[in-house]
Each structure stands twice: as C-alpha cells, then as structure tokens.
Amino acid sequence: MRHRVATQYLLAALEGSLPVEQLIHYRSANSKLPGHPELGLTPGVKFSSGLNGVAMAHPDKAVFCLGSDGSQQEGNDAEAARLAVSQNLNVKLFIDDNDVTIAGHPSQYLPGYNLVNTLQGHGLGKVIAADGENVDSLWAAVSSVVMHDGPAAVISKRKIAPGIGGLEGEIKAHDVIPIKSAIQYLEERGYPNAGDILLNIKPHSQPYLYIGSSTELAANRVVFGESVNGVLDKLSKEEAAKKVMVIDSDLEGSTGLKAIHQKHPEVFLSSGIMERGNFSAAAGFGFDSDKFGVFSTFSAFTEMVISEITMARLNNCNVLCHFSHAGIDEIADNTCHFGINTLFVDNGLSDVESFLYFPADALQMKAVVERVFFEHGLRFIFSPRSKLPYILKPKVKAQPDSETETEHEDGDRAKFFGGDYKFVPGKDEIIVDGSAGYVVSFGDMLHRSYDAVLRCRQEGLDVGLVNKSTLNIVDEQMIMKIGQTPFILVVESLNQKTGLGSKYGTWLLERHLTPKFGYMGATKEGCGGLWEQVIHQNLDPQSIILKIKVLAQGAAVSH
C-alpha cells in the first residue's frame, strides 16, 4: 500500500514508542517521520518488507502484510504470491482495494485487472472480498483468513477518503489532504479546535540567496513533458501516433508526462505500477528504426529496470527515458526514494554508446529534449524533484580596461541557456573560466556550485566552473583543458560511490592528467524534509567552498 507508513506511525504512537505530538511533523526534516518506513530510524517501526522470508524464518507464526490494489500491480508481488502458495507459507494479505492510485483509477486504465481473480490465479486457497466500511463484514473476512492454514487474503473494497467532502473516491485523495477539507471533516466530528493546529503549521523556507542564478524557479521534470509537446506539435496527430508512444507508470503528474497526456493523447498510454513491463513495452515499440518509445518513472526506480535496459540496448531499440526525482534534493520520502545510482543505466559495453543527460535548468532541459528526442538508441534524461533557478551568464566588465563588473540586461539573454543556445550531446560547457582550478557539476548542483565558485572568486581565488550535462561521455577537449589546472572538484547529488566523481578521476589518470582531485556527493541516509537534505549531505555552497579551499591549498603546497 502506498504510504502505509501513516498507519505504522499511528500504531507506534498508540503503543507509546513516540509521542502523539510528533505525528504532526510527518515528512519534516529531522523528524524521523519520512514518507516511507525506514527500519531503525523511527521508534516503533518494526518492519519494511520481506514477507515470505519472515514467514520462512518463523513457520510457527502467521505473518501479516498490508497491501493495496496499486502495490499488487508490481510483478514481484505476483512472484511472491506464487512462492507463498508453493511453500504453503502462513502469510495473510490485507489489501486495501480503493480503485485509486496516483494517476488514476485502475479499473479504468487497467480494465480486466481484478485482485480476487489475480490472487486466486496464483493459487491462494482463500481470497475473500469484504466491505471495507462495514466492520462486521471485515471482521468475518479477517477471522476466516487468520484461521486458514496457508496463504490467504482479504480484499477490502472501499472508496478512498470515505466521508471527506470533495475527496471521497477521488484520485487527489491519494496522499495529502487539503487543510480546508481536513478542518471541515474534523469539525463535523466534534473537533472545533483542530483547525488552529493545522493552520499554525508553517513551511520552512530556505534562508539562502544564491548568486549566479535567478530567483525565478522552474520544475525541470514538468518542463520535460512540455518540451516533448513542443516536438510533437510539429507532427500531425496521425504521424505522431504512428511514430511515438509515451507510456506512464502511474506517475504522470510527477514526471511531467501529464502535459503530454492532456495535449497529445494520441501518443499516450496510461499504465499501472509496472515499471519493468512498461519499459519493455516502450522498447518494443521503438524496435523499428522509425519508431520511438518514451518511458518515465522516478530515478530511485532505475534499479528496477536495469535488465530490461540491457535487453533494449542489445536489440538496438529507440527509447527516451525520463527519470525524475534524481539526487536527494527535496526528497521528503527519504532514503528509499533517493535517485542516486543513476549511472547504473550506463551498463552497456564500450562499443555501443548510451547518453545520460542531467540538464541544469528549464531552458537547458528544453534544449536537450529538442536535440535528442529523435536520436536513435537509448537516451536517458534526469531531473530533480525540486524546482531550479535559471543559470545566469557571468558578469562582464563594463569596458575592456575596467575593473567594474556589470550584469547582463534582464531577459533571456541574461540566461546562460537562453537566446540562441544549442545543446550538443557530449559537449561540456564552461560557465565561468578560471586558472586556479575547476569545479565540475551538473543538474541540481550546478547553481549551488556556481554560487560557491563566485564567492571564491570574490575572495580572489580564480576558480572556474564546468557544466557536465552529459554525464557518461568524456569531452576530450574540455578534460585536457581543465585537467592541466591545479585542481578539479566534482560536485553532484548522486551517490558519491557510484556517481560521476567515481569515474572522473580515472578519466584524468588515463590521460596522464594529475591535478589535485576531489569529489562530493551523497554519502549517508537522509534526514527527511526538503531543501534540508542538501545541507544534511554537506552539499550546500558553504561546504563546497570549504572543499575548494582545501584543494586549492593542497595544490599550492604541491607546486
């Protein structure tokens, strides 16, 4: 069940493992109440997953699993059910069947999908559908299933958010309940002061003003879909439907595909929470040289489709993949949703290139999509959950012999990726030139690195900044240029162990380049919250500045 953690936190509070007052800080930074359960983090959370294995380890006990019509769409749930039946494990499934997932109603986008028939088809000896809002019906079903020897399930049929005005049975009730609806619901049930509590919960804005980037923000993950629309707008509806297929894994509102669904339904396919099958469908569609599949999900789920990516590459399929929620910035669901092992998708041999792109702002995202949409082979585009500022062109001197710097005029020409900018795959870009060393960054860390670089330059340290938006291809001209400077620092929000930094040092040594080298990335489990995740990982501008100065000092000593 999606966000079953709310039930676990409530039970933890009721049994005294954590104070009830703490529940109001759900998903807040450092509250230890992330959007998904993490064993060992939250007092009272006693499990995360592994139903069948737990049952095997404790054959004398009945093991209970909370699930949903959404989670049951995953292929591994089917595998687990068949294993439970084959071993007659004493597991009990309690499944909330409310006909709602993030992006739609399963009865509409997966007609024919029926939980009772599905579980019976796997061989479960007892599967009972019950009225989820009728205690007598539920009690009878649960009692029968618990007493059954072997795997069995209760399918609780109910509408989502029962009794909540404007939300009952609606898709928008999937997670967060609007304050207005919550207050009305609580007041109707005799809690007139609940509104005061809810209205006094205020968001914590980030107390930092970045230099080198705009105050205007845009969501790259949304711009991806809008940019695809721009490409499709140039085709007739008939040509687009024949040439392009966009498949959604129940995340269209989060990954930008919703815009495509609304404007170009002729290419769009609403599918369920079935990443492996959906990716394979996109790849199969793109098997012909003149057809192109588009697939999207969260970056954390790249690890679910690695084998399918390998087969698509071996079959020379044309697939454009958009993995949103990359990195750690604003990942309120915390560590299990960190999209930090994105370079895993570059798992082919060296004789076939795949391209991994992580644009720095909305304008570069648009440029990337326009450039690579109809390229052949596998292409991967990453975006963060957070909105990003626009990267601005560096200040320029007012006159050739003047020491005074002035800003570019407002408008697109002040934005680095605006105006006549054209994206070139595999080409790194110098944001600001330097002689003391370079920071290499990309995506959601570029504006933070830019801020750090500019502040160092204000102190007289002539540091440069490179945007490496193509993550896995070496720009030979650029690496030779910056590799001959005193130091290089790679800054990213990906896993420090598997990200760009883990490769860049090798690339330098292979070319006999030996600057002082450092790399920064995600190194520890998250703290929850939004922008606080970046500070928690020591990836904020001040931490970058500190690392720059350490490398610069080390380079000065060695020379």
MARROKE-21518 format. One record per residue (C-alpha): x, y negated, z; residue number from 1. Coordinates in steps of 0.2 Angstrom, whole numbers, plus 5000, padded with zeros to 4 digits. Last residue first. Example, Ala and Ser with C-alpha at 12.3 -4.5 7.8 and 13.67 -1.06 7.14 Angstrom:
{{5068 5005 5036} 2}
{{5062 5022 5039} 1}
end
This chain:
{{5268 4884 4967} 559}
{{5262 4897 4980} 558}
{{5259 4883 4993} 557}
{{5248 4873 4981} 556}
{{5238 4888 4975} 555}
{{5234 4893 4993} 554}
{{5229 4875 4997} 553}
{{5217 4875 4981} 552}
{{5210 4892 4986} 551}
{{5206 4887 5004} 550}
{{5199 4870 4998} 549}
{{5188 4879 4985} 548}
{{5182 4891 4999} 547}
{{5177 4877 5010} 546}
{{5168 4868 4996} 545}
{{5158 4883 4993} 544}
{{5153 4885 5011} 543}
{{5147 4866 5011} 542}
{{5138 4869 4994} 541}
{{5127 4884 5002} 540}
{{5132 4902 4998} 539}
{{5136 4907 5016} 538}
{{5124 4921 5014} 537}
{{5112 4914 5028} 536}
{{5114 4897 5019} 535}
{{5106 4905 5003} 534}
{{5093 4914 5013} 533}
{{5087 4898 5021} 532}
{{5080 4892 5005} 531}
{{5065 4904 5008} 530}
{{5062 4914 5024} 529}
{{5069 4930 5028} 528}
{{5086 4933 5036} 527}
{{5093 4944 5023} 526}
{{5105 4959 5024} 525}
{{5123 4955 5021} 524}
{{5136 4951 5007} 523}
{{5128 4941 4994} 522}
{{5141 4932 4983} 521}
{{5157 4923 4983} 520}
{{5173 4926 4973} 519}
{{5191 4921 4975} 518}
{{5206 4920 4964} 517}
{{5223 4912 4964} 516}
{{5228 4911 4946} 515}
{{5236 4926 4938} 514}
{{5232 4928 4920} 513}
{{5241 4943 4912} 512}
{{5226 4945 4900} 511}
{{5220 4962 4909} 510}
{{5224 4953 4925} 509}
{{5210 4940 4921} 508}
{{5197 4952 4916} 507}
{{5200 4962 4932} 506}
{{5197 4947 4942} 505}
{{5181 4943 4933} 504}
{{5173 4960 4936} 503}
{{5169 4960 4955} 502}
{{5165 4942 4953} 501}
{{5152 4945 4941} 500}
{{5142 4956 4953} 499}
{{5144 4973 4960} 498}
{{5152 4971 4977} 497}
{{5147 4952 4979} 496}
{{5129 4957 4976} 495}
{{5121 4943 4966} 494}
{{5119 4925 4972} 493}
{{5135 4919 4962} 492}
{{5151 4909 4964} 491}
{{5167 4914 4955} 490}
{{5182 4904 4961} 489}
{{5197 4902 4950} 488}
{{5214 4894 4955} 487}
{{5230 4886 4949} 486}
{{5225 4883 4930} 485}
{{5230 4895 4917} 484}
{{5215 4906 4919} 483}
{{5204 4891 4915} 482}
{{5210 4890 4897} 481}
{{5213 4908 4893} 480}
{{5196 4913 4901} 479}
{{5187 4900 4890} 478}
{{5195 4905 4873} 477}
{{5192 4924 4877} 476}
{{5173 4921 4882} 475}
{{5171 4938 4890} 474}
{{5154 4946 4889} 473}
{{5145 4953 4904} 472}
{{5136 4937 4912} 471}
{{5131 4927 4898} 470}
{{5127 4911 4907} 469}
{{5144 4908 4913} 468}
{{5143 4889 4917} 467}
{{5161 4883 4920} 466}
{{5165 4869 4933} 465}
{{5181 4859 4935} 464}
{{5191 4854 4951} 463}
{{5201 4838 4952} 462}
{{5203 4837 4970} 461}
{{5202 4818 4974} 460}
{{5189 4818 4988} 459}
{{5176 4813 4976} 458}
{{5181 4828 4965} 457}
{{5178 4839 4980} 456}
{{5160 4832 4981} 455}
{{5158 4835 4963} 454}
{{5163 4853 4964} 453}
{{5152 4856 4978} 452}
{{5137 4849 4970} 451}
{{5141 4858 4954} 450}
{{5142 4874 4964} 449}
{{5125 4872 4971} 448}
{{5118 4867 4954} 447}
{{5126 4883 4946} 446}
{{5120 4895 4960} 445}
{{5103 4898 4953} 444}
{{5109 4903 4936} 443}
{{5128 4903 4933} 442}
{{5145 4900 4941} 441}
{{5163 4899 4938} 440}
{{5173 4886 4949} 439}
{{5189 4880 4941} 438}
{{5206 4875 4946} 437}
{{5216 4859 4949} 436}
{{5215 4853 4931} 435}
{{5197 4850 4929} 434}
{{5183 4848 4916} 433}
{{5165 4846 4920} 432}
{{5150 4857 4914} 431}
{{5162 4868 4904} 430}
{{5151 4881 4894} 429}
{{5154 4899 4892} 428}
{{5150 4907 4875} 427}
{{5144 4925 4875} 426}
{{5127 4920 4866} 425}
{{5127 4903 4859} 424}
{{5114 4891 4866} 423}
{{5110 4875 4856} 422}
{{5109 4858 4864} 421}
{{5102 4845 4853} 420}
{{5094 4835 4867} 419}
{{5093 4844 4883} 418}
{{5105 4857 4891} 417}
{{5116 4844 4900} 416}
{{5101 4833 4905} 415}
{{5105 4815 4903} 414}
{{5100 4815 4885} 413}
{{5083 4822 4890} 412}
{{5078 4806 4899} 411}
{{5087 4794 4910} 410}
{{5102 4785 4904} 409}
{{5119 4793 4908} 408}
{{5126 4788 4925} 407}
{{5140 4776 4927} 406}
{{5158 4778 4933} 405}
{{5170 4764 4937} 404}
{{5188 4767 4934} 403}
{{5188 4758 4918} 402}
{{5201 4759 4904} 401}
{{5189 4768 4892} 400}
{{5174 4758 4897} 399}
{{5159 4763 4908} 398}
{{5167 4779 4913} 397}
{{5155 4794 4912} 396}
{{5146 4804 4925} 395}
{{5143 4822 4922} 394}
{{5128 4828 4912} 393}
{{5114 4833 4923} 392}
{{5109 4851 4927} 391}
{{5090 4852 4929} 390}
{{5083 4857 4946} 389}
{{5078 4875 4949} 388}
{{5062 4883 4956} 387}
{{5065 4898 4966} 386}
{{5061 4916 4962} 385}
{{5077 4917 4952} 384}
{{5078 4921 4933} 383}
{{5087 4934 4923} 382}
{{5087 4938 4904} 381}
{{5092 4955 4897} 380}
{{5094 4959 4879} 379}
{{5094 4977 4872} 378}
{{5096 4979 4853} 377}
{{5092 4967 4839} 376}
{{5091 4949 4841} 375}
{{5073 4942 4838} 374}
{{5071 4934 4855} 373}
{{5089 4929 4857} 372}
{{5090 4910 4852} 371}
{{5073 4904 4856} 370}
{{5074 4914 4873} 369}
{{5091 4906 4877} 368}
{{5086 4888 4873} 367}
{{5070 4889 4883} 366}
{{5080 4896 4898} 365}
{{5093 4882 4895} 364}
{{5080 4869 4897} 363}
{{5072 4877 4912} 362}
{{5089 4878 4922} 361}
{{5105 4888 4924} 360}
{{5101 4903 4912} 359}
{{5106 4920 4918} 358}
{{5109 4931 4902} 357}
{{5114 4949 4900} 356}
{{5119 4955 4883} 355}
{{5120 4973 4878} 354}
{{5135 4978 4867} 353}
{{5138 4995 4860} 352}
{{5156 5002 4858} 351}
{{5160 4998 4876} 350}
{{5149 5012 4883} 349}
{{5132 5007 4891} 348}
{{5128 5003 4909} 347}
{{5125 4984 4908} 346}
{{5109 4987 4917} 345}
{{5119 4989 4933} 344}
{{5124 4971 4931} 343}
{{5108 4966 4940} 342}
{{5113 4973 4957} 341}
{{5107 4958 4967} 340}
{{5088 4956 4965} 339}
{{5084 4956 4983} 338}
{{5067 4963 4986} 337}
{{5072 4976 4999} 336}
{{5082 4963 5008} 335}
{{5069 4950 5011} 334}
{{5051 4948 5006} 333}
{{5054 4930 5008} 332}
{{5066 4930 4993} 331}
{{5068 4911 4992} 330}
{{5086 4913 4984} 329}
{{5092 4930 4985} 328}
{{5098 4934 4968} 327}
{{5086 4938 4954} 326}
{{5067 4936 4957} 325}
{{5063 4938 4938} 324}
{{5070 4952 4927} 323}
{{5065 4948 4909} 322}
{{5069 4962 4897} 321}
{{5069 4960 4878} 320}
{{5069 4977 4870} 319}
{{5074 4982 4852} 318}
{{5079 5000 4852} 317}
{{5095 5008 4846} 316}
{{5090 5025 4852} 315}
{{5106 5027 4863} 314}
{{5102 5010 4871} 313}
{{5084 5015 4874} 312}
{{5090 5031 4883} 311}
{{5102 5021 4894} 310}
{{5088 5008 4898} 309}
{{5076 5023 4903} 308}
{{5090 5030 4915} 307}
{{5092 5012 4923} 306}
{{5073 5009 4925} 305}
{{5071 5010 4944} 304}
{{5087 5001 4948} 303}
{{5080 4986 4938} 302}
{{5067 4985 4952} 301}
{{5075 4972 4963} 300}
{{5076 4961 4947} 299}
{{5057 4959 4947} 298}
{{5047 4965 4932} 297}
{{5047 4962 4913} 296}
{{5046 4971 4896} 295}
{{5046 4964 4879} 294}
{{5046 4976 4864} 293}
{{5052 4970 4847} 292}
{{5048 4978 4830} 291}
{{5057 4975 4813} 290}
{{5071 4988 4816} 289}
{{5058 5001 4822} 288}
{{5062 5008 4839} 287}
{{5055 4992 4847} 286}
{{5038 5000 4851} 285}
{{5047 5015 4859} 284}
{{5057 5003 4870} 283}
{{5042 4994 4876} 282}
{{5034 5010 4880} 281}
{{5049 5016 4889} 280}
{{5049 5000 4899} 279}
{{5031 5003 4904} 278}
{{5034 5021 4909} 277}
{{5048 5017 4920} 276}
{{5040 5002 4928} 275}
{{5023 5010 4932} 274}
{{5014 4998 4943} 273}
{{5000 4996 4930} 272}
{{4998 4990 4913} 271}
{{4991 4974 4904} 270}
{{4996 4974 4886} 269}
{{4999 4958 4877} 268}
{{5003 4955 4859} 267}
{{4985 4949 4853} 266}
{{4983 4941 4870} 265}
{{4994 4927 4864} 264}
{{4989 4911 4874} 263}
{{4982 4918 4890} 262}
{{4993 4934 4891} 261}
{{5008 4925 4885} 260}
{{5006 4912 4900} 259}
{{5003 4926 4912} 258}
{{5020 4934 4907} 257}
{{5030 4922 4918} 256}
{{5037 4935 4930} 255}
{{5026 4931 4945} 254}
{{5009 4929 4937} 253}
{{5012 4944 4925} 252}
{{5017 4955 4939} 251}
{{5006 4971 4936} 250}
{{5019 4979 4926} 249}
{{5016 4969 4910} 248}
{{5019 4974 4892} 247}
{{5023 4962 4878} 246}
{{5022 4970 4860} 245}
{{5029 4961 4845} 244}
{{5029 4964 4826} 243}
{{5012 4969 4822} 242}
{{5003 4958 4834} 241}
{{5014 4943 4830} 240}
{{5010 4946 4811} 239}
{{4992 4946 4814} 238}
{{4991 4931 4825} 237}
{{5002 4921 4813} 236}
{{5019 4918 4818} 235}
{{5027 4901 4823} 234}
{{5017 4901 4839} 233}
{{5025 4917 4844} 232}
{{5042 4909 4847} 231}
{{5034 4895 4858} 230}
{{5024 4907 4867} 229}
{{5041 4916 4872} 228}
{{5046 4899 4879} 227}
{{5031 4898 4889} 226}
{{5034 4915 4896} 225}
{{5052 4911 4901} 224}
{{5047 4894 4908} 223}
{{5037 4903 4921} 222}
{{5053 4913 4927} 221}
{{5063 4897 4925} 220}
{{5052 4888 4938} 219}
{{5055 4869 4936} 218}
{{5061 4856 4948} 217}
{{5064 4837 4946} 216}
{{5076 4830 4959} 215}
{{5089 4831 4945} 214}
{{5106 4839 4946} 213}
{{5124 4833 4949} 212}
{{5121 4828 4967} 211}
{{5111 4839 4978} 210}
{{5101 4831 4992} 209}
{{5099 4843 5007} 208}
{{5086 4845 5021} 207}
{{5077 4860 5013} 206}
{{5059 4858 5018} 205}
{{5051 4868 5032} 204}
{{5033 4871 5029} 203}
{{5021 4866 5043} 202}
{{5009 4877 5053} 201}
{{4998 4864 5063} 200}
{{4983 4868 5051} 199}
{{4983 4886 5056} 198}
{{4983 4883 5075} 197}
{{4970 4869 5074} 196}
{{4959 4880 5063} 195}
{{4959 4894 5076} 194}
{{4950 4883 5088} 193}
{{4932 4887 5083} 192}
{{4935 4906 5085} 191}
{{4917 4913 5086} 190}
{{4916 4924 5071} 189}
{{4910 4911 5059} 188}
{{4924 4900 5064} 187}
{{4937 4914 5060} 186}
{{4930 4916 5042} 185}
{{4929 4897 5039} 184}
{{4946 4894 5045} 183}
{{4953 4908 5034} 182}
{{4945 4902 5019} 181}
{{4952 4884 5021} 180}
{{4969 4891 5025} 179}
{{4970 4901 5009} 178}
{{4973 4920 5012} 177}
{{4990 4926 5006} 176}
{{4991 4943 4999} 175}
{{4980 4952 4986} 174}
{{4965 4940 4989} 173}
{{4968 4932 4973} 172}
{{4962 4948 4964} 171}
{{4944 4946 4970} 170}
{{4933 4959 4979} 169}
{{4929 4947 4993} 168}
{{4939 4931 4991} 167}
{{4927 4917 4989} 166}
{{4920 4919 5007} 165}
{{4929 4932 5017} 164}
{{4917 4946 5022} 163}
{{4927 4960 5015} 162}
{{4945 4955 5009} 161}
{{4947 4969 4996} 160}
{{4932 4979 4992} 159}
{{4931 4996 4999} 158}
{{4933 5015 4994} 157}
{{4944 5023 5007} 156}
{{4952 5039 4999} 155}
{{4956 5051 5012} 154}
{{4970 5064 5008} 153}
{{4976 5081 5011} 152}
{{4992 5091 5012} 151}
{{4992 5107 5022} 150}
{{4981 5114 5036} 149}
{{4965 5103 5037} 148}
{{4961 5096 5054} 147}
{{4968 5079 5050} 146}
{{4958 5079 5034} 145}
{{4942 5083 5042} 144}
{{4944 5070 5056} 143}
{{4949 5057 5043} 142}
{{4933 5060 5032} 141}
{{4921 5060 5047} 140}
{{4929 5045 5055} 139}
{{4928 5035 5038} 138}
{{4910 5039 5035} 137}
{{4905 5034 5053} 136}
{{4915 5018 5052} 135}
{{4907 5012 5036} 134}
{{4917 4998 5028} 133}
{{4930 5010 5019} 132}
{{4916 5021 5013} 131}
{{4924 5038 5010} 130}
{{4931 5048 4996} 129}
{{4938 5065 5002} 128}
{{4953 5075 4995} 127}
{{4956 5092 5002} 126}
{{4967 5105 4994} 125}
{{4979 5094 4986} 124}
{{4984 5102 4969} 123}
{{4991 5088 4959} 122}
{{4975 5087 4949} 121}
{{4966 5085 4965} 120}
{{4977 5070 4968} 119}
{{4973 5062 4951} 118}
{{4954 5067 4951} 117}
{{4952 5058 4968} 116}
{{4963 5043 4963} 115}
{{4954 5040 4947} 114}
{{4963 5031 4932} 113}
{{4952 5033 4917} 112}
{{4952 5015 4913} 111}
{{4969 5007 4918} 110}
{{4967 4989 4915} 109}
{{4949 4988 4920} 108}
{{4948 5000 4934} 107}
{{4965 4995 4940} 106}
{{4958 4977 4943} 105}
{{4970 4963 4940} 104}
{{4987 4955 4942} 103}
{{4992 4958 4960} 102}
{{4982 4974 4963} 101}
{{4964 4976 4966} 100}
{{4952 4991 4965} 99}
{{4950 4992 4984} 98}
{{4956 5010 4986} 97}
{{4965 5010 5003} 96}
{{4973 5027 5004} 95}
{{4976 5037 5019} 94}
{{4987 5052 5014} 93}
{{4990 5066 5027} 92}
{{5005 5077 5026} 91}
{{5006 5095 5033} 90}
{{5018 5101 5019} 89}
{{5011 5116 5009} 88}
{{5028 5117 5000} 87}
{{5021 5117 4983} 86}
{{5007 5104 4988} 85}
{{5020 5092 4996} 84}
{{5031 5093 4981} 83}
{{5017 5090 4969} 82}
{{5011 5075 4979} 81}
{{5029 5068 4980} 80}
{{5031 5069 4961} 79}
{{5015 5060 4958} 78}
{{5020 5046 4971} 77}
{{5037 5045 4961} 76}
{{5027 5041 4946} 75}
{{5020 5025 4953} 74}
{{5002 5022 4951} 73}
{{4999 5028 4969} 72}
{{5006 5012 4975} 71}
{{4992 5002 4967} 70}
{{4977 5013 4973} 69}
{{4984 5011 4990} 68}
{{4995 5020 5003} 67}
{{4997 5023 5022} 66}
{{5006 5040 5025} 65}
{{5003 5051 5040} 64}
{{5014 5066 5046} 63}
{{5005 5081 5055} 62}
{{5018 5089 5066} 61}
{{5025 5106 5069} 60}
{{5035 5106 5052} 59}
{{5045 5091 5059} 58}
{{5060 5089 5047} 57}
{{5050 5095 5032} 56}
{{5037 5082 5036} 55}
{{5050 5068 5038} 54}
{{5056 5073 5021} 53}
{{5039 5073 5013} 52}
{{5035 5055 5020} 51}
{{5051 5046 5016} 50}
{{5047 5028 5018} 49}
{{5049 5013 5030} 48}
{{5047 5019 5048} 47}
{{5047 5014 5066} 46}
{{5043 4995 5065} 45}
{{5040 4991 5084} 44}
{{5054 4979 5085} 43}
{{5058 4971 5068} 42}
{{5075 4974 5060} 41}
{{5080 4992 5063} 40}
{{5068 4998 5049} 39}
{{5064 4985 5037} 38}
{{5045 4983 5033} 37}
{{5040 4971 5018} 36}
{{5036 4953 5019} 35}
{{5049 4949 5032} 34}
{{5045 4947 5051} 33}
{{5062 4946 5059} 32}
{{5058 4928 5062} 31}
{{5075 4922 5056} 30}
{{5067 4913 5041} 29}
{{5048 4914 5041} 28}
{{5039 4929 5032} 27}
{{5026 4930 5046} 26}
{{5029 4917 5059} 25}
{{5011 4918 5066} 24}
{{5015 4935 5071} 23}
{{5027 4929 5084} 22}
{{5013 4923 5096} 21}
{{5007 4942 5098} 20}
{{5024 4945 5107} 19}
{{5034 4960 5100} 18}
{{5035 4978 5105} 17}
{{5020 4977 5116} 16}
{{5009 4991 5109} 15}
{{4997 4978 5101} 14}
{{5011 4968 5094} 13}
{{5019 4983 5085} 12}
{{5002 4988 5079} 11}
{{4999 4971 5071} 10}
{{5017 4971 5064} 9}
{{5013 4988 5056} 8}
{{4997 4982 5049} 7}
{{5004 4967 5041} 6}
{{5018 4978 5034} 5}
{{5006 4986 5023} 4}
{{5012 4973 5011} 3}
{{5007 4983 4996} 2}
{{5000 5000 5000} 1}
end
